[in-house]
Amino acid sequence: MVKKQISFLSIVAAIILTTACDNRDKSTDTSTSNQKGATESTREASPVAQRIDSLSLLIAEEPKNIDALVSRGNAYIDNKNPAYARADADAAFFLDSTRKDVLLLRGDVNYVLNQTRRSRDMWEKCSALFPKDTECRLRIAELYMAIKDLDNALKYLNEVLDIDERNANALFMKGVVIRDRNQDTTLALQYIQRAIDVKDGNYIEALDMMGTILSWKNDPMAIQYFKNAIALNPNRDDLYLKLGLSYANIEEYNAALEAYEKALQLNPRNDEVHFNIGFINISLQNYDLAIDNFNKAIDLKEMNVKAIYGRAFAYEMRGDVMNAAKDYQTCLGMFPDYEPAKIGLQRIQRMTQGENIQMPE
């Protein structure tokens, strides 16, 4: 066997992302009557819908009941109906503009409606009225994180921690801010771990983030964090994808494949999983299987430049230079500056130099 003078691991590192896309299948029923029946059945079974109905009856009898207005407004947000939530928030605000729960709700509604300045104004008023409160400041910090104003996010997180040094959410968020603002993953991990400790390990977002950062660093400890997160929520395919990536990083391919298969059981339409299984099969020199996996990823996401590149690489390893060149050129047609495809095409050109092989246009 001719030894390939190609650094496979460096190629993989250049193109594999450690975040997973959540492409959950949303099927529709073409029968109008079936849709109506399914909707009514779902509504009857939905605790949120039941809560809204109950609160609506109460508000009809007591239209100035602020507690009921706030509760229904929050239920409307949960039910993805921000327009109705805004009506309740405005009514409650008209009745009492100094209540913390009213200000929080009004800020939340505007945040959902992407009116972040109004959100900030409500939450800042809340912070001023309740100087020892942490919720309002956490909302502002989250807003600043969303718009990438990390300096202001850090300012409000520090204010929260001055009030409550064991606030797990603030510790977690501060770790994320330090990672992105200071590029300091070591200190970031310390804050995120403290958040996990405060919640006695029952903090899935922080466990997920710890695993993700450690996976970026090729630290095998990432595996345990993802396992702990899965123990809290075993129905998230993205966690199994990340667990598989962590196993693949240390070349435990059988364990990686088991994690990927579990991810596909939960979500067969996760193109990232098919993509990563493809690269494991390249590592195992199962090039035909790899091509099949990349085809599945492309079927799920047509403009999938990573999967097309992966298929090109598998073709190249199999010795099919024509199909490899074609896929590399397809990548460059989609993204002219896609460096891995440029390098791959150059390899093909060097391999075929002087062999009178007509490359595809």
C-alpha positions as CSV (number, residue, x, y, z in Angstrom):
1,M,0.0,0.0,0.0
2,V,1.3,3.4,-1.0
3,K,1.6,5.6,2.0
4,K,-0.4,8.8,1.6
5,Q,1.7,11.9,2.3
6,I,-1.3,13.8,3.7
7,S,-1.9,14.9,7.3
8,F,-5.4,13.6,7.8
9,L,-5.8,14.9,11.3
10,S,-4.8,18.4,10.3
11,I,-7.4,18.4,7.5
12,V,-10.1,17.2,9.8
13,A,-9.2,19.8,12.3
14,A,-9.4,22.5,9.7
15,I,-13.0,21.7,8.7
16,I,-14.9,20.0,11.5
17,L,-16.9,22.3,13.7
18,T,-17.6,21.2,17.3
19,T,-21.0,22.7,17.3
20,A,-23.9,20.7,16.0
21,C,-26.9,21.9,14.0
22,D,-30.3,20.9,15.3
23,N,-32.3,20.1,12.1
24,R,-35.3,18.5,13.7
25,D,-37.9,17.2,11.2
26,K,-41.0,19.2,11.2
27,S,-43.6,17.1,9.4
28,T,-46.9,18.5,8.3
29,D,-50.4,16.9,7.8
30,T,-51.9,17.7,4.4
31,S,-55.4,17.0,5.7
32,T,-57.1,20.2,6.9
33,S,-59.5,18.2,9.2
34,N,-56.6,16.2,10.6
35,Q,-54.7,19.4,11.3
36,K,-57.6,20.9,13.1
37,G,-58.1,17.7,15.2
38,A,-54.4,17.4,16.0
39,T,-54.3,21.1,17.0
40,E,-57.3,20.7,19.3
41,S,-55.8,17.6,20.8
42,T,-52.5,19.2,21.4
43,R,-54.2,22.2,22.9
44,E,-56.2,20.1,25.2
45,A,-53.0,18.3,26.3
46,S,-50.9,21.4,26.6
47,P,-50.4,22.6,30.2
48,V,-49.5,26.1,28.9
49,A,-52.7,26.3,26.9
50,Q,-54.7,25.1,29.9
51,R,-53.0,27.8,32.0
52,I,-53.8,30.5,29.5
53,D,-57.5,29.4,29.4
54,S,-57.7,29.4,33.2
55,L,-56.1,32.8,33.6
56,S,-58.3,34.3,30.8
57,L,-61.4,33.3,32.8
58,L,-59.9,34.9,35.9
59,I,-58.9,38.1,34.0
60,A,-62.4,38.3,32.5
61,E,-63.8,38.6,36.0
62,E,-60.9,40.6,37.4
63,P,-59.4,42.8,34.6
64,K,-57.1,44.6,37.0
65,N,-55.6,41.5,38.5
66,I,-51.9,42.2,37.9
67,D,-50.7,38.8,39.1
68,A,-53.0,37.1,36.5
69,L,-51.9,39.5,33.7
70,V,-48.2,38.8,34.4
71,S,-48.8,35.1,34.6
72,R,-50.7,35.0,31.4
73,G,-48.2,37.2,29.7
74,N,-45.4,34.8,30.6
75,A,-47.6,31.9,29.4
76,Y,-48.1,33.6,26.1
77,I,-44.3,33.9,25.7
78,D,-44.0,30.2,26.5
79,N,-46.7,29.6,23.9
80,K,-44.8,31.7,21.3
81,N,-47.5,34.4,21.1
82,P,-45.6,37.6,21.9
83,A,-48.3,39.9,20.5
84,Y,-50.8,38.7,23.2
85,A,-48.0,38.7,25.8
86,R,-47.3,42.4,25.0
87,A,-50.9,43.3,25.5
88,D,-50.8,41.8,29.0
89,A,-47.5,43.3,29.8
90,D,-48.7,46.8,28.7
91,A,-51.9,46.4,30.8
92,A,-50.0,45.3,33.9
93,F,-47.5,48.2,33.4
94,F,-50.3,50.7,33.1
95,L,-51.7,49.4,36.4
96,D,-48.3,49.4,38.3
97,S,-45.1,50.4,36.6
98,T,-43.0,49.7,39.7
99,R,-43.5,46.0,40.2
100,K,-40.4,43.8,39.5
101,D,-42.4,41.1,37.8
102,V,-44.1,43.6,35.5
103,L,-40.8,45.2,34.4
104,L,-39.3,41.8,33.8
105,L,-42.2,40.7,31.7
106,R,-42.3,43.9,29.7
107,G,-38.5,43.6,29.1
108,D,-38.9,39.9,28.1
109,V,-41.7,40.7,25.6
110,N,-39.6,43.4,23.9
111,Y,-36.6,41.1,23.8
112,V,-38.6,38.4,22.0
113,L,-39.8,41.0,19.6
114,N,-36.2,42.1,19.0
115,Q,-36.7,45.5,20.5
116,T,-33.7,45.3,22.7
117,R,-33.5,49.0,23.6
118,R,-36.9,48.9,25.2
119,S,-35.9,45.7,26.9
120,R,-32.8,47.3,28.4
121,D,-34.8,50.3,29.5
122,M,-37.3,48.1,31.4
123,W,-34.6,46.0,33.0
124,E,-32.5,49.1,33.9
125,K,-35.5,50.6,35.6
126,C,-36.0,47.4,37.5
127,S,-32.4,47.4,38.6
128,A,-32.7,50.9,39.8
129,L,-35.9,50.2,41.8
130,F,-34.4,47.0,43.2
131,P,-30.7,47.5,43.9
132,K,-30.2,44.2,45.6
133,D,-32.0,42.2,42.9
134,T,-30.1,39.9,40.5
135,E,-32.7,38.9,38.0
136,C,-32.9,42.3,36.2
137,R,-29.2,42.6,36.0
138,L,-28.8,39.1,34.6
139,R,-31.3,40.0,31.9
140,I,-29.3,43.0,30.9
141,A,-26.1,41.0,30.9
142,E,-27.7,38.4,28.6
143,L,-28.8,41.1,26.3
144,Y,-25.3,42.6,26.1
145,M,-23.9,39.1,25.4
146,A,-26.4,38.6,22.6
147,I,-25.3,41.9,20.9
148,K,-21.6,41.1,21.6
149,D,-21.1,44.0,23.9
150,L,-18.9,41.9,26.3
151,D,-17.6,44.8,28.3
152,N,-21.0,45.8,29.5
153,A,-22.1,42.2,29.9
154,L,-19.1,41.7,32.2
155,K,-20.0,44.9,34.1
156,Y,-23.5,43.6,35.0
157,L,-22.4,40.1,35.7
158,N,-19.9,41.5,38.2
159,E,-22.7,43.5,39.8
160,V,-24.7,40.3,40.2
161,L,-21.8,38.5,41.8
162,D,-21.2,41.4,44.2
163,I,-24.8,40.8,45.4
164,D,-24.6,37.0,45.3
165,E,-21.2,35.4,44.8
166,R,-22.8,32.0,44.4
167,N,-25.2,32.9,41.6
168,A,-24.7,30.0,39.3
169,N,-26.1,31.7,36.2
170,A,-23.8,34.7,36.6
171,L,-20.8,32.4,37.1
172,F,-21.6,30.5,34.0
173,M,-22.2,33.6,31.9
174,K,-19.0,35.2,33.2
175,G,-17.1,32.1,32.1
176,V,-18.5,32.4,28.6
177,V,-17.7,36.2,28.5
178,I,-14.1,35.6,29.7
179,R,-13.7,32.9,27.0
180,D,-14.9,35.3,24.2
181,R,-13.6,38.6,25.6
182,N,-10.3,37.6,27.0
183,Q,-9.6,34.5,25.0
184,D,-8.8,32.9,28.4
185,T,-10.2,29.4,28.4
186,T,-8.4,28.4,31.6
187,L,-10.1,31.1,33.7
188,A,-13.3,30.6,31.8
189,L,-13.3,26.9,32.7
190,Q,-12.8,27.8,36.4
191,Y,-16.0,30.0,36.4
192,I,-18.1,27.5,34.6
193,Q,-16.9,24.7,36.9
194,R,-17.9,26.9,39.9
195,A,-21.4,27.3,38.4
196,I,-21.7,23.5,38.1
197,D,-20.5,23.0,41.7
198,V,-23.1,25.5,43.0
199,K,-25.8,23.5,41.3
200,D,-24.4,20.2,42.5
201,G,-23.8,19.1,38.9
202,N,-27.4,19.7,37.8
203,Y,-26.6,22.4,35.2
204,I,-26.8,21.0,31.7
205,E,-25.8,24.2,29.9
206,A,-22.6,24.6,31.9
207,L,-21.8,20.9,31.5
208,D,-22.3,21.2,27.8
209,M,-20.1,24.3,27.6
210,M,-17.3,22.6,29.7
211,G,-17.4,19.6,27.4
212,T,-17.3,21.9,24.3
213,I,-14.3,23.9,25.5
214,L,-12.4,20.8,26.6
215,S,-13.2,19.1,23.3
216,W,-11.7,22.1,21.5
217,K,-8.5,21.5,23.6
218,N,-8.6,17.8,22.8
219,D,-8.9,17.1,26.5
220,P,-10.5,13.6,27.1
221,M,-12.2,15.0,30.2
222,A,-14.7,16.4,27.8
223,I,-16.2,13.0,27.5
224,Q,-17.3,12.9,31.1
225,Y,-18.9,16.3,31.0
226,F,-21.0,15.3,28.0
227,K,-22.0,12.1,29.7
228,N,-23.1,14.0,32.7
229,A,-25.1,16.4,30.5
230,I,-26.7,13.4,28.7
231,A,-27.7,11.9,32.1
232,L,-29.7,15.0,32.8
233,N,-31.3,15.1,29.3
234,P,-30.9,11.8,27.3
235,N,-33.0,13.0,24.4
236,R,-30.7,15.6,22.9
237,D,-29.0,14.4,19.7
238,D,-26.6,17.4,19.8
239,L,-25.1,16.1,23.1
240,Y,-24.4,12.7,21.6
241,L,-22.9,14.3,18.5
242,K,-20.5,16.3,20.8
243,L,-19.7,13.1,22.8
244,G,-18.9,11.4,19.5
245,L,-16.6,14.2,18.5
246,S,-14.8,13.9,21.9
247,Y,-14.2,10.2,21.4
248,A,-13.0,10.8,17.8
249,N,-10.5,13.4,19.0
250,I,-8.7,10.7,21.0
251,E,-9.2,8.1,18.2
252,E,-11.7,5.9,20.1
253,Y,-13.7,5.4,17.0
254,N,-15.9,2.5,18.1
255,A,-17.2,4.6,21.1
256,A,-17.6,7.6,18.7
257,L,-19.7,5.6,16.3
258,E,-21.9,4.4,19.2
259,A,-22.5,8.0,20.2
260,Y,-23.2,9.0,16.6
261,E,-25.7,6.1,16.1
262,K,-27.6,7.2,19.2
263,A,-27.7,10.7,17.9
264,L,-29.2,9.4,14.6
265,Q,-31.8,7.4,16.5
266,L,-32.9,10.6,18.1
267,N,-32.7,12.7,15.0
268,P,-32.1,10.9,11.6
269,R,-31.9,14.3,9.9
270,N,-28.8,15.5,11.7
271,D,-26.4,16.0,8.7
272,E,-23.5,16.8,11.0
273,V,-23.6,13.2,12.4
274,H,-23.5,11.7,8.9
275,F,-20.6,14.0,8.1
276,N,-18.6,13.0,11.2
277,I,-19.2,9.3,10.6
278,G,-17.9,9.8,7.1
279,F,-14.6,11.1,8.4
280,I,-14.3,8.2,10.9
281,N,-14.7,5.8,7.9
282,I,-11.9,7.7,6.1
283,S,-9.7,7.1,9.2
284,L,-10.6,3.4,9.0
285,Q,-9.9,3.4,5.3
286,N,-13.5,2.5,4.6
287,Y,-13.7,4.9,1.7
288,D,-16.9,3.5,0.1
289,L,-18.8,3.8,3.5
290,A,-17.4,7.3,3.9
291,I,-18.7,8.4,0.5
292,D,-22.1,6.9,1.4
293,N,-22.1,8.9,4.7
294,F,-21.2,12.1,2.9
295,N,-23.9,11.5,0.4
296,K,-26.4,11.3,3.2
297,A,-25.2,14.5,4.7
298,I,-25.5,16.2,1.3
299,D,-29.0,14.8,0.7
300,L,-30.0,16.5,4.0
301,K,-28.3,19.7,3.3
302,E,-27.5,20.3,-0.4
303,M,-25.1,23.3,0.0
304,N,-23.0,21.3,2.5
305,V,-19.5,22.3,1.5
306,K,-17.9,20.4,4.3
307,A,-19.6,17.1,3.2
308,I,-18.7,17.7,-0.4
309,Y,-15.1,18.3,0.6
310,G,-15.2,15.1,2.7
311,R,-16.5,13.1,-0.3
312,A,-13.8,14.6,-2.5
313,F,-11.2,13.5,0.0
314,A,-12.7,10.0,0.2
315,Y,-12.6,9.8,-3.6
316,E,-9.0,11.0,-3.6
317,M,-8.0,8.3,-1.0
318,R,-9.8,5.7,-3.1
319,G,-7.8,6.8,-6.1
320,D,-10.8,8.2,-8.0
321,V,-9.1,11.4,-9.0
322,M,-11.8,12.5,-11.5
323,N,-14.6,12.5,-9.0
324,A,-12.3,14.0,-6.3
325,A,-11.4,16.9,-8.6
326,K,-15.1,17.4,-9.5
327,D,-16.1,17.7,-5.9
328,Y,-13.1,20.0,-5.0
329,Q,-14.2,22.3,-7.9
330,T,-17.8,22.2,-6.6
331,C,-16.6,23.4,-3.2
332,L,-14.6,26.3,-4.9
333,G,-17.7,27.1,-7.0
334,M,-19.6,27.6,-3.8
335,F,-16.8,29.3,-1.8
336,P,-13.9,30.4,-4.0
337,D,-11.6,31.0,-1.0
338,Y,-12.3,27.6,0.6
339,E,-8.7,26.7,1.4
340,P,-9.0,22.9,2.0
341,A,-10.6,22.5,-1.4
342,K,-7.8,24.6,-3.0
343,I,-5.1,22.4,-1.4
344,G,-7.0,19.2,-2.4
345,L,-7.3,20.3,-6.0
346,Q,-3.6,21.2,-6.1
347,R,-2.8,17.7,-4.8
348,I,-4.9,16.1,-7.6
349,Q,-3.1,18.3,-10.2
350,R,0.3,17.2,-8.9
351,M,-0.8,13.6,-8.9
352,T,-2.0,13.6,-12.5
353,Q,0.8,15.8,-13.9
354,G,2.2,14.2,-17.0
355,E,-0.4,11.4,-17.1
356,N,-2.5,13.0,-19.8
357,I,-5.7,12.9,-17.7
358,Q,-8.3,15.4,-18.6
359,M,-9.6,17.2,-15.5
360,P,-13.3,18.0,-15.3
361,E,-14.2,21.6,-16.1
